């Protein structure tokens, strides 16, 4: 028996999906404010291009590929869940989690290289924005992977398969944020 909160709907949208969209709306405010202030600050400080030239575009591009691939496995997991194939959804969610772990490990190596090269959060305003934006995003990647693990375990048992879609929506948001961060922090030099 499903809890009433997952089946009840006053708007025609399942409450779980509505809740995820409300979370994403609040996250858009957070990331929108951060990225908006970064863009405004960058427009007034052309030296940001020089500072950004020290970021590793190849590492950023690799992490972009990792996240886009993990979005594909999230979509495929949702398709499997819609077909009531919990085992396949589980495996695909585990691939998505693997992408999240890869992203975080690569980001850790990248930050180690940058910090040992003298580029820390206190170096200048660019690096402060860089570490704040990329760090906030990495925290969302980690949170998404943790939530996805719980959903994957239930999916494997054939329980609460509608949650595969919900965690997928969140995961796509995390990917879209990176699609904005990558060009702003790595390409726009």
Residue, then its C-alpha position, 0 to 999 in steps of 0.5 A: x500500500x502506497x502512502x497517501x502522499x505519493x498518490x494524492x494530487x490536487x493539481x493532477x501532478x503527483x505530489x512527489x513530482x511536485x515536491x521535486x520541482x519545488x526543490x529544484x525551483x529553490x535550487x535555481x534561486x541559489x545557483x541563479x544568484x551565485x552565477x548571476x553575481x559571478x557574471x556581473x563581477x566578471x563583466x567588471x573584471x576583465x582579469x578574470x579571463x587570465x585567472x580562468x586560463x589556469x583552469x584545466x579545460x580538458x578535466x572540465x570537459x571530461x567531467x562534462x562527458x561523465x555527467x552527460x553519460x550519467x544523465x543518459x543512464x538515469x533516463x534509461x533507469x526511468x524507462x526500466x522503472x516504467x516497465x516495472x523492471x526494478x532490477x534493470x533500473x537498479x543497475x542503471x542507477x548504479x551506473x549513474x552513481x558511478x558517474x557521480x563518484x567519477x565526477x567527484x574523484x576527478x574534481x578532487x584530483x583537479x582541486x589538489x592540482x590547483x591548490x598545490x599550484x597556489x590557486x586557493x579560495x583566498x587567491x582572488x575573487x575568481x578562485x573564490x567564485x570558482x571554488x564556491x560554485x564548483x564546490x556547491x555543485x559537487x555537494x549536490x552531486x554527492x547528495x544526488x548519489x546518496x539519494x539515488x542509492x536509497x532509490x536504487x535499493x528500493x527499485x531492485x526490490x520492485x518498491x516505489x519505482x516512481x521514485x526513479x523518475x523523481x531522482x532522475x529529475x533532480x539528477x538532470x538539474x544537477x547536470x544542467x547546472x554543470x552545463x552553465x558552470x563549465x563554460x563560465x569557469x573553464x571556457x570563457x577565458 
